[in-house]
């Protein structure tokens, strides 16, 4: 997503837990006049505040926020899942997204306006065996998106994207060794690519989406049309 936004002319601030990998990714995107990398945990309030502050100090503005954080450390029946694990999923997937937006809103968006995109999932649009905590968190994020879109209008647009299985390291366990089998369930005949998601995000934060807010754009190759999650 950062690569696509840079290609569209944006200057970007990227953040992730692993500092070395983050710096490598940032270097591939461009020089310090285009990319700022700030390592830290997404659910750390101090990291959130520092990142927003540094982004504005470096680039002079903050027009776009993409909440692309997500974890899914649990698999199994929801009632058998450790409550602490469920809480952590919600802290990262939901509460952190709200916190990032709060920092960005207080520091810039509230006065100057902008666009926000939250990363949900088609898992949040139905029920899937074994994905209870993750699915519930992504469903919550869809509702949070709609709620904040109303509360922050007209100055700030808030939307979400809900991908199906995308070929990333995060989702590898869902298709490793059986990609053709998994892809066969999709009417468009393939799994998603990072570029598919990046294109949707770039659209939602662009002027072309100026009359769109509170919506969740499903990116699933037609999968949900078949009644399958």
Secondary structure, 3 states (H helix, E strand, C coil): CHHHHHHCCCCEEECCCCHHHHHHHHHHHCCCCCEEECCCCCCCHHHHHHHHHHHHHHHCCCCEEEECCCCCCCCECHHHCCHHHHHHHHHHHHHHHHHHHHHHHHHHHHHHCEEEEEEEEHHHHCCCCCEHHHHHHHHHHHHHHHHHHHHHCCCEEEEEEEECCECCHHHHHHCCCCHHHHHCCCCCCCCECHHHHHHHHHHHCCHHHCCCCCCEEEECCCHHHHCCC
